[in-house]
Amino acid sequence: MERVGATRDLVLGYVRALYAINEAMRVAIPSLERLADIVGLARSRQISRSDHVGTYSYTVHGAGCRFVSDNGTEVDVDFAADGSEVFDLWRLRWYGLSLPEPLDATDEDLRSAVGSLQPLLTEVRPGWFSVVKQSLDAASGDQVV
């Protein structure tokens, strides 16, 4: 049971980190209306595909972006056609392994943790998840249990 709780905390940590990145990047790059805009700005060469902004470095890739905080924690996210942030179990696992105290969660534990966090998270296509918009603010604070 302890492992399941730790994995659930890992998933919530990813969501909170994604929220913090969204806020920090929008402050640092005022032309960002949403985090997904970073891909378009890089493709149009308005910003570099890879740079350091505030406490994060970022690297735009394909349909998403990898963010690394100054402490080495990595958050990799893809963007759906509507601009929403989407992630899979691999991205959650990689986040866990990059934490200052790494957590190597199994796919089974991650699936269970993600399932326990509905309606905060929703499966947008098989194996890919997104944070429900109205739940994003709750994820940044202590209201999520």
BELBELGI-V807674 format. One record per residue. N is the residue number from 1. RES is the residue in one letter. SS is DSSP state (2 for helix, 1 for strand, 0 for the rest). NEAR is the number of other ideal C-beta (glycine too) atoms within 8 Angstrom. Layout:
BEGIN
n: <N;N>
res: <RES;RES>
ss: <SS;SS>
near: <NEAR;NEAR>
END
This chain:
BEGIN
n: <1;2;3;4;5;6;7;8;9;10;11;12;13;14;15;16;17;18;19;20;21;22;23;24;25;26;27;28;29;30;31;32;33;34;35;36;37;38;39;40;41;42;43;44;45;46;47;48;49;50;51;52;53;54;55;56;57;58;59;60;61;62;63;64;65;66;67;68;69;70;71;72;73;74;75;76;77;78;79;80;81;82;83;84;85;86;87;88;89;90;91;92;93;94;95;96;97;98;99;100;101;102;103;104;105;106;107;108;109;110;111;112;113;114;115;116;117;118;119;120;121;122;123;124;125;126;127;128;129;130;131;132;133;134;135;136;137;138;139;140;141;142;143;144;145>
res: <M;E;R;V;G;A;T;R;D;L;V;L;G;Y;V;R;A;L;Y;A;I;N;E;A;M;R;V;A;I;P;S;L;E;R;L;A;D;I;V;G;L;A;R;S;R;Q;I;S;R;S;D;H;V;G;T;Y;S;Y;T;V;H;G;A;G;C;R;F;V;S;D;N;G;T;E;V;D;V;D;F;A;A;D;G;S;E;V;F;D;L;W;R;L;R;W;Y;G;L;S;L;P;E;P;L;D;A;T;D;E;D;L;R;S;A;V;G;S;L;Q;P;L;L;T;E;V;R;P;G;W;F;S;V;V;K;Q;S;L;D;A;A;S;G;D;Q;V;V>
ss: <0;2;2;2;2;2;2;2;2;2;2;2;2;2;2;2;2;2;2;2;2;2;2;2;2;2;2;2;0;0;0;0;0;0;0;0;2;2;2;2;2;2;2;0;0;0;0;0;0;1;1;1;1;0;0;1;1;1;1;1;1;0;0;1;1;1;1;1;1;0;0;0;0;1;1;1;1;1;1;0;0;0;0;0;1;1;1;1;2;2;2;2;2;2;2;2;2;2;0;0;0;0;0;0;0;0;2;2;2;2;2;2;2;2;2;2;0;0;0;0;1;1;1;1;1;0;0;1;1;1;1;0;2;2;2;2;2;2;2;0;0;0;0;0;0>
near: <4;5;8;11;8;10;15;11;8;16;14;11;10;13;14;10;12;14;11;9;12;11;8;12;16;12;7;7;10;5;7;11;5;8;14;10;11;14;12;8;12;12;7;6;5;6;9;5;7;7;8;5;10;7;5;13;9;14;8;11;7;4;6;11;13;11;13;11;11;5;5;8;11;11;14;12;14;12;13;10;3;4;8;10;13;12;13;9;10;6;13;15;12;10;16;13;9;10;11;6;4;8;10;7;14;6;8;6;11;15;9;10;14;14;7;8;11;8;6;11;14;8;9;9;5;4;6;11;11;12;12;10;6;5;12;11;7;9;13;8;7;3;5;11;2>
END
